[in-house]
Amino acid sequence: MEKLVQFLNDIYPLSDGLKNKLHEIIKVGDFDKKEIILKAGQVCKNIYFIESGFVRSFYKKDSEEVTTWFMKENDVIISVKSFFCKALVMNSFKQ
């Protein structure tokens, strides 16, 4: 988690209060090699920071996997469309 806090602090200095809040709310997890983080059609509920390893994005075309991108250590990954469209839909229900 310290890598993420440092990553954010390098973008813009974080206050001690914000650093403490991040430590409270951030969840650290590990994924197995070839584990699927988000399947097609699922709503993205998380923003991920890669502390170590690689992530591959792909889709299936017929029976083949087509790679669209790779991400590495210190990269942030998110399905932007899924994450923000979900947020827009949820906010419209709250009104």
C-alpha positions as CSV (number, residue, x, y, z in Angstrom):
1,M,0.0,0.0,0.0
2,E,2.9,2.3,0.6
3,K,3.8,2.2,-3.1
4,L,0.3,3.6,-3.9
5,V,0.5,6.3,-1.3
6,Q,3.9,7.3,-2.6
7,F,2.6,7.2,-6.2
8,L,-0.2,9.6,-5.3
9,N,2.0,11.8,-3.2
10,D,4.4,12.1,-6.2
11,I,1.5,13.5,-8.3
12,Y,0.5,16.0,-5.6
13,P,1.6,16.2,-1.9
14,L,-0.9,14.4,0.3
15,S,-1.8,15.7,3.7
16,D,-1.2,13.5,6.7
17,G,-5.0,13.3,7.2
18,L,-5.5,12.1,3.7
19,K,-2.7,9.5,4.0
20,N,-4.4,8.2,7.1
21,K,-7.8,8.0,5.4
22,L,-6.3,6.1,2.5
23,H,-4.8,3.6,4.9
24,E,-8.2,3.1,6.4
25,I,-10.1,2.6,3.1
26,I,-7.7,0.9,0.7
27,K,-7.9,-2.9,0.5
28,V,-4.8,-4.8,-0.5
29,G,-5.3,-8.0,-2.4
30,D,-3.4,-10.6,-4.4
31,F,-4.5,-12.3,-7.6
32,D,-3.3,-15.6,-8.9
33,K,-1.7,-15.9,-12.3
34,K,-4.4,-16.0,-15.0
35,E,-7.1,-15.0,-12.5
36,I,-9.8,-12.9,-14.2
37,I,-10.3,-9.7,-12.3
38,L,-13.3,-8.4,-14.4
39,K,-15.3,-10.5,-16.8
40,A,-17.1,-9.2,-19.9
41,G,-20.4,-7.7,-18.9
42,Q,-19.6,-7.2,-15.3
43,V,-19.7,-3.8,-13.6
44,C,-16.3,-2.5,-12.5
45,K,-16.5,-1.6,-8.8
46,N,-12.8,-1.1,-8.1
47,I,-9.7,0.9,-9.2
48,Y,-6.6,-1.2,-9.1
49,F,-3.0,-0.3,-8.5
50,I,-0.4,-2.8,-9.5
51,E,2.3,-3.1,-6.8
52,S,4.0,-6.0,-8.6
53,G,3.4,-8.1,-11.6
54,F,1.6,-7.6,-14.9
55,V,-2.1,-7.4,-16.0
56,R,-3.3,-8.4,-19.4
57,S,-6.6,-7.2,-20.9
58,F,-8.2,-9.4,-23.6
59,Y,-11.4,-10.3,-25.3
60,K,-12.5,-13.5,-27.0
61,K,-13.1,-13.5,-30.8
62,D,-14.4,-16.9,-31.8
63,S,-12.3,-19.3,-29.7
64,E,-9.2,-17.0,-29.7
65,E,-8.0,-14.6,-27.0
66,V,-7.1,-11.2,-28.4
67,T,-4.9,-9.1,-26.2
68,T,-5.7,-5.4,-26.0
69,W,-3.1,-4.1,-23.5
70,F,-0.7,-4.9,-20.8
71,M,-0.1,-3.0,-17.5
72,K,2.8,-3.2,-15.2
73,E,4.0,-2.3,-11.7
74,N,3.0,1.2,-10.6
75,D,0.2,1.4,-13.1
76,V,-3.4,2.1,-12.3
77,I,-6.1,0.0,-14.0
78,I,-9.9,0.5,-14.3
79,S,-12.6,-0.2,-16.7
80,V,-13.5,3.5,-17.1
81,K,-16.7,3.1,-19.1
82,S,-18.1,0.4,-16.7
83,F,-17.0,2.2,-13.6
84,F,-18.3,5.6,-14.4
85,C,-21.5,4.5,-16.3
86,K,-22.4,2.4,-13.2
87,A,-21.9,5.5,-11.1
88,L,-24.1,7.6,-13.4
89,V,-26.9,5.0,-13.3
90,M,-26.7,4.7,-9.5
91,N,-26.8,8.5,-9.0
92,S,-29.9,8.8,-11.3
93,F,-31.7,6.3,-9.0
94,K,-30.9,8.4,-5.9
95,Q,-32.5,11.5,-7.2
